[in-house]
Amino acid sequence: MRIAAVDLVSNTSFPALAAHELGYFKAEGLDVEIELVSSLGSTRALKAGEADAMIAGSVFDALTEFHDWQGAKICVALSQGTPWLLTVRKDLDAERGDVQALRGLTFTAAEGPDLVFKTMLRAGGIDPENDLNIIDLPGAKDRDVSFGVFAAEALTDGKIDGYWSNAMGAETSVSRGVGKIHVDVRRGDDPAEVRFATCAGLVATDSYIAQEPEAIDAAVRAIVKVQKALQNDPALARKVGDSLFPPEAAKLIATIVERDAPFYDPAMPEDTVTRMNAFAQSVGQLSGPVPYEQVIAERCVNLWGS
């Protein structure tokens, strides 16, 4: 199975990386190759037939190529809820969660996640086009770049006042003493309930699911098992970090995984999908409501509790 990924230094999609590095895919008889591609390149690779599945830090990324969930489906959640946090410079004089305090400042956000960031800002009474600056960082979209860690460097260098990223990016600045968490939507800092906008998941094409159902089942079983293993022993994450991550990130990953372990739940119930699709529709990624079975690979549902 060829799996495309846009970030290999990630806590968000970590169960899929761990399933590969810790041998869970192999134990299920599955030969997996994970290839790093550029930003949103995983969706394009899936559409072009260059990958059989993709590790999606946000499952609604699939909609950029598979309009209205035609041609691809979510097989399993890698972690629940919108995974991004807003990190700001440590000396910013503002109470956590105060969106109004962001006026006039400069931020960065990756393509895709920026849709949720802007929705959150609007819900907090901020016009993202006029009340602050959201910039692209040169080099952030390069193939070998982890956006959150890259943005942490920009904050450290004083190029930005904050950034919207996964917990690995946030923890990098916090551990250096240059940043602090200002908004964590999964833990209650949640204008417009954007915690329900998306989640991380494994997405495969309809054709691959039909042609290789046993491989899809094996991949889902492996991910469910590794999620449970990480919940029981977050220290396993360090083994993966030492293999895949730069040294600084490798030291942080076990702490992040221990904190995120409650979100490592494979299930994608109808209510979750309905809320996610409602957000996608609100930002123009989905033309209207679609049925559950058009979004979820139904053969995988019974495997989530295995």
N, C-alpha and C positions, 0 to 999 in steps of 0.2 A: 504494500500500500504506500503510495506517494502522498505525503502530507505537506502542504505548504504552510509556512508560518511567517509572520512579519516581524516577530520579536522573540529572540531566544533568551533574553534576560528579563523574564516576566514572572511575576507571581500570579497574574490573572489566569493565564493558560497553563499554569505549572503542572496540573495533574497529567496533561498529555505529554509534556516533556519528561516528567518523572516516570510515566508508564514506559517510555522508550529507554531512558537511561538506567532504570532499575530492573529492567527485564520483564516487565509485566506483559508487554505486547508479545514478546518472544515466548513467554510461558503459555500464551494462548495460541501458539502456532502461527503467529503473524510476523511477517518480515516487513518492517516499517522503515521508510526513509523520510526524515524530516528535512525539508529544504527551506532555508531562509530566503525570503523575497522582499522586495521593496514595499513601502507603505501602500496598502490596499492591493498589492500585487498578488496576494493569496487568492482573492476573489477572481482576479483576472486569470490567474493560472488555472483555477478550477473551471472557469468558463471555457478556456482554450483547450481543456483536456490534458494540460501539463501536470495536473495533480488530481488525485482521486478524492481527496478530502482536504479541508483546511482547518487549522487552529484559528478560531476567530476570537480575538479579545472582545469583540462586540459582534453578536450574531447578526445584527442588522447590517453589517458590512456586506453581507451576501446580496442584499437588495440592490447594490450598485451595478451588479451584472445579472442577477436572477430576479427580474422585475416581478413584483407581486408573488414572490416565492414560487416562480415557475422554473422547475429544473433542478432545484436543490432543496435539501431538507436538513433540519437540525437532528442529529442522532443522540446527543447527550450534552447536558450542561457540564462545563468544566468548573465553573464557580457561579454562584447566584448573585444577581443584582448588578447594578451599574458599578463598575470597579474603579472609577476614577476619583481622585482627590484633588483639591486645590491646595497647593503649597505656596506659601508667600515668604518673603524675606523675614527673618526673625525679628528685625527691629521695627516692623510695621505695627504702629500703635492702633490696634483694632481688636475688638472682641471676636472670638471664633464664631463663624457663621454670619457675621455682619457683611452682607453683600454690598451695602451702600458705601462701605469703607474702601471699596475697590475703585471708586471713581478716579479717573485721571492716571491710573497706573498702567503698566505695560505687562502683558501676559503672552504666553504661547500655549497652543493646543494642537494636537495632531489632527489631521483630516479624518473625519468620522467622529471621534470623540468631541470635536469642537461643536457639533450639533447639540449635544447634551449640555455642554458648558454654556452655550448661548441661551438655551432654554432656561437653565437655572438662573442666569443673570437676569433675563427678562422677568422671571417670576419674582425676583428680588427687587424689581424696580429699576434695573439698569439696562440701558440701550447698548448692546455690545458693539454697535457700529459707531456710536458717537460719544459715549460716556467713559470709555477706556480704550486702550489699544491692544489688539490681538495681532501678533506678528508671527511670521514664519521665520524660523531660525535656519540660516543657510547651512546645508549639510544634514538637516534633521531627517530628510526623506531618503538618505542613502541606504543602500541595501544592508549594510552591516551595522546600522545604528539602532540602538535601543532608545526610543524617544525620551522616556522618563529620565534615564541616566544622562542623556545628552542635555536635556533641559536643566537638570540639576547643575551641570557644569556652567550653563549660562547664568543661572542664579548666583552661583559661587563667584562668577566673574563680574557680577553687577550689570549684566546686559538686560535683565528683565526683573520685574518685581514679583513674579510668580508664574506658576505653570499648572496645567491640568494634566494629570498623568496617573498611571497605576501606582500601587503602594511601593513598588521597588524604587521608582523615581522619587516619590515623596520621602521615603526613608533614607535615601542617599543624602538629601539635603539636611534632614533632621539629624542624622548621625554625625554630620560634619559641623553641626552647630550654626549653620547659615540660614536654615529655613524652619518653618513651623507649619503644621496642618491648619488650614483655615476653614475648609469645607470637606467633610467626609460624608457623602450622601447615604452610604449604606448604614451609617451609624447615627443618623438622625439629623444631620445638617442638610435639610432636604427641601428646598423650595420647589414647588410644583411636583413633588413626589417623583423626582427624576431617578430615584433609586430603582424604579420599575421600568426604566427606559430600555434596558438591554441586559445582557449577561454574556459571559464567555461560553463558547460551545464548540463542539466538533460538528462541522457541516460537510456533507457529501453530496455529490450529484445524484439525481434520480437514476441515471443510467448505471452508475457504479453500484448503488444499493441493489438494483435489480439484477445486475450481472454477478456481483460478489456478495451475496447476503451473508454468507458465513464469515467473511472478512470483516464486514461491518459489525456483526454480532461479537466477534472476537475483540475488536477495538473497544466497543462499549464495555464489555465485561472487564477488560484490562483497566480502563479508566475508573470504573466503579470500584474495583479492588484497590487501586492505588489511592483513590480518595479516602477510603477507609483506613488504609495504612498510614497515610499522612496525618489523619486525625488522631490515630492512636500513638504515632511516634513522629512528631514534626521534625525531629533531628535527622530523619531520612533525607530531608530537603538539602542538607549540607552536602551530601554525597553528589546530588545532582548539580548543585551550585559549583562545587569544586571541579566538576567535569565540563560545565558549559559556560559559567559566568566569569567575568573578571574578578580578581581577588576581593575587591571592596564589596561587590554585590554578593559574592559567595558567602561572606561573613554575615551578611544581613538576612539571607533568605530563610533560614530556619526560624528566626524570630517572626518574620512576616508570615510565614506559613502557619505557625502556631496561632497567630492572631486571626488569620483568615480561615482557619480550618472549619469553623461553623458554616462557611459559605461553600465549602466543597461538597455540594449536593448535586447528584446527577439529574434530578427530576425536572421536567418542564411541563407542569400541569397546565390545563386550559386557561386558568386565570392569569398565570404568568405570561402566556403567549398573547392573550387578549390585551393585556396592558402594554406589552412590548410593541405589538402591532399598532395600538392606538398612538403611541409615541411616534413610530415610524410614519404613520399617516399624517401626524401633526406637522412633521418637518418635510413632508413631500416625498418621502422615500417609498411610500405605499399608496396606491391609488384608492384603496378602500378596505374594508374588513375582508379577511379571507378565512376559510374554515381551518380548524385545528389540523386536520389531516393533510392540508396543503403545506403546512409549516414543519410538522414533526414527522420523522420516519416512524410510523406506527409499529413496525416490527421491533423497534428498540424499547418501547415503553415498558414491557414486562421485564426487561433486563436491568432497569434502573434500580430495582430492589434486590438484585441478586448479590 
